[in-house]
Amino acid sequence: MSKLEIIGSPFSNFVRTARMAAREKGVEYALVDILPRSEQAKAIHPGGMIPGMRHGDRTLFESRAITRYIDEAFDGPPLTPRDPWAAAQAEQWISYVATSVDRAIMRELVHAYFFSRKPDRSPDRDIIDRVKGKVEYQMQVLGKAVEKTGYLSGETFGLADMYVLPIIGQSRATPEGKEAMAKAPSLLAYYEKQKSRPSFADTAPPKAK
Ligand SMILES: N[C@@H](CCC(=O)N[C@@H](CS)C(=O)NCC(=O)O)C(=O)O
């Protein structure tokens, strides 16, 4: 079959998760850089969201479906545990991160700085002030979770880590994100240790010129 394509912008945390999954699995892929809500995105995802995926004549949308396909359709180290109890715990953290944590940190805090809807595009203080307590709380929760084994779920680096690292990495572009992580030393130690992992480091969003 032809080479796997991961479809979406390298600035998206969910696209980065899919790319990390391919890299950790040892699957070669091409990144097809398209914007969310573009006609190309709408052709794959009903709401125009990214990432999408193409593999031969198979297309998928939603990062969890894509990462499951990558995990199960290719040879390579498992990205999620095969034991049902361990797998359920990984899914629990993946769901929490992909919904609650993504919403507070990416859709609210990070977007309030970098995709502000204010007429002058300045950071939206109303959103930032409203969400910063929630971000602090979530980072405490995540910090407690990584304390046990050094990973978000289970004994080895896995898909839950691939969901959370792009989000907490992006949070560091904001003062409130940095402050919240400073108050969660276990999470900061986890981030400092994992940030040089090749699947994460090599998928960093391009720097603005
Ligand atoms: N549940 C989706 C969420 C994907 C998502 O939120 N993607 C963002 C970019 S990081 C997006 O496409 N946003 C455009 C929009 O909300 O219309 C998944 O896991 O793939």
The ligand as a MOL file (V3000), in Angstrom:
LIG
                    3D

  0  0  0     0  0            999 V3000
M  V30 BEGIN CTAB
M  V30 COUNTS 20 19 0 0 0
M  V30 BEGIN ATOM
M  V30 1 N -11.6730 15.3400 18.3430 0
M  V30 2 C -10.7690 15.7970 17.3290 0
M  V30 3 C -10.2840 17.1890 17.6920 0
M  V30 4 C -9.3730 17.7440 16.6430 0
M  V30 5 C -9.2070 19.2410 16.7800 0
M  V30 6 O -9.7150 19.8960 17.7150 0
M  V30 7 N -8.4760 19.8100 15.8270 0
M  V30 8 C -8.3420 21.2490 15.7740 0
M  V30 9 C -6.9070 21.6290 15.4780 0
M  V30 10 S -5.8380 21.1560 16.7970 0
M  V30 11 C -9.2320 21.7600 14.6630 0
M  V30 12 O -9.3030 21.1570 13.6200 0
M  V30 13 N -9.9280 22.8810 14.9060 0
M  V30 14 C -10.7660 23.4940 13.9380 0
M  V30 15 C -12.1720 23.7310 14.4290 0
M  V30 16 O -12.4220 23.5880 15.6350 0
M  V30 17 O -13.0180 24.0460 13.6070 0
M  V30 18 C -9.5860 14.8080 17.1840 0
M  V30 19 O -9.2350 14.1800 18.1770 0
M  V30 20 O -9.0670 14.6710 16.0660 0
M  V30 END ATOM
M  V30 BEGIN BOND
M  V30 1 1 1 2
M  V30 2 1 2 3
M  V30 3 1 2 18
M  V30 4 1 3 4
M  V30 5 1 4 5
M  V30 6 2 5 6
M  V30 7 1 5 7
M  V30 8 1 7 8
M  V30 9 1 8 9
M  V30 10 1 8 11
M  V30 11 1 9 10
M  V30 12 2 11 12
M  V30 13 1 11 13
M  V30 14 1 13 14
M  V30 15 1 14 15
M  V30 16 2 15 16
M  V30 17 1 15 17
M  V30 18 2 18 19
M  V30 19 1 18 20
M  V30 END BOND
M  V30 END CTAB
M  END
